[in-house]
Amino acid sequence: MTVVTVSDAPQAQRFEARLGGELAGFAEYIRTPRLIAFVHTEVDPAYEGQGVGSALTRSALDAARAEGLEVLAACPFVSGWMARHPDYLSLSYKNRSRVTD
């Protein structure tokens, strides 16, 4: 079994997952000093079902936690993954605005 390696590629605004040096997937983000919004996650069809998406998401969320960032999971994959792993729900962005219509 090949190990999935995940790294941040800030110049591309995404985390990248590689298997054997080959790009297997990525999670695009928008980052501010306090927040990271995951907007799109994609795994190459050749690597689906091999845990790439899970490893990618876990690593990206662990990096957000280490940096003290809140997470806005606009991407359905990241949102669903967080829902299935409640120990990551504490990272979820909470709107604190008091503005109403």
N, C-alpha and C positions, 0 to 999 in steps of 0.2 A: 504494500500500500504506500503510495506516494504522499508525502506530507504537504499540506497546503500552507504556503507562506503568504502572509499578508503584510503589506507595507502602505504607509501613507504616501501619496504622490501629490503634495500640495500644489505644485505647478499645474496639475491637471484637475485639481479640486476633487480628488477621489481617493478611495482606498482601493488597492489592487490585490487580487488573489492570484497566486501563481502555483502551478503544479509542474515540477521538473523544469522550472525556468520559463514555462509558457504561460502567457496571460490567460487565466481561466475565467475571470470575472472581475467586476468592479462595483463599487458603491459610490455614486456621485454625491457631493455635498456642497452646501453653502455654509460658510463659517463666519461667525462674528466673535468678538472677545468672550461672550458668555454663552453662546448657543451654536450648536451644529445641527443643520437641517439636512437629513438624508432625503434626497429627492428622486433618486433612481438607482436601482440595483439590477445588474444583469450578469448572468452566468452563461458562458458559451455552451450551446447545446451539447457539444462533445463531452462536457464535464458535469452535466446535470446528474443528480442522484448520487454524487460522490462527496457530499458534505461541503462543497465549496461555498455555497451561499451562507450556510450556518457558520463556518469558520470565518468568513469575511465579515459577517454581521457581528459576531462575538468579538472579534479583534477590534473592529471599528468602535463598538460601544465601550470596550475596555479602555481604548485610547481616550474616548470622550470622558469617561469616568476619571481617568488619571489626570486629565487636564481641568477637571472641575466644570465641564461643560454640560448644560442641559441639552436634551435631544428632542428635536422635532422630527418625528417619523412620518414625513409626508409620503414616503415610499411604502406601498402596501406590503412588500416583502419584509421590510424592517419592522413595520408596525405589527404585523402578524407574528414575527419572530419574538418581539418583545412581549406580546400577549401570552405566548407559550413559555416564556422564561421570566416569571414574575420578579426574580431577583434583579432584573434590569429595569423594571417599571419606575423605580425611584429616580431614574435619569430623565424621565419624561418632562418636557417643557410644560409649565403651568402658566397660563395667561394671568397676569396680575393687574391688567388694566382695569380701571374703574370707570372707564368711558362707556356710556350707554347711548342708545339712539333716542 
